[in-house]
C-alpha cells in the first residue's frame, strides 16, 4: 500500500472528535482542492510503499482500538485495504473520504466521514453520483465553509442528494488557528439558525496539521 504516514493522536473533527485514534494516511488523491491541508499526500511516491504486515505491526503498537484511515483519498486504495481491514475486526474503523469513489469496503467500516468538495474548493463541477452508494446509517457529511456564500450551495447539495440534516457538519475553512477561530464564530451562528452541526478542526488549531508520532 502507498502510505504517507502512520501516527497516534486524537480525532480532531466530526462526530468522533476527541477519540484517541491511530491515523493511517494513504497517498494519492483524485482531486486538487484549493484549501487542501494535506497537499503532501496528494501524489503517490513509490518509495513509500509498505506491506500490510508492516502496517499491522505499527498499528498494534498503539493502545487505541480506533483507526482513522485518511489521505489523500483512501478509497483509491480500497482493494489493497481489504486484507488489512480483515485483520482489524476488533477496531473501530473510520474512513475520511471526498465521496467521489464508490465504496466496496462498507462491511469492514464503522463510519464514513464524507467531505464533498464544493465551489470554494474546486473549480470544475464534480458529480457526486457515488454518494448514494455510501450506507446512510454509517455515513456523516462534512462541509468546509469559507464564507456565508457557501451555505446556499451546501443547502442545495444536501437537498439534491437527500442527505439527513442531522448528519451534516459544517467546519471552518482555514490553515491556521486564527483563521479557524475567526470563521468558527459566524459558522456557529449559521448552525444555530439552520440546525446543522458545527465541528471545529482541532488538528489544525493545535498542531497546524503536523502532529506525527
Ligand atoms: S480531497 Fe482532501 S486530500 Fe484530496 S485535494 Fe481535496 S482536501 Fe486534499
Boltz pocket constraint, residues with backbone or C-beta under 6 A from the ligand:
constraints:
  - pocket:
      binder: B
      contacts: [[A, 29], [A, 30], [A, 31], [A, 32], [A, 33], [A, 35], [A, 36], [A, 37], [A, 38], [A, 39], [A, 42], [A, 71], [A, 72], [A, 73], [A, 98], [A, 115], [A, 117]]
      max_distance: 6.0
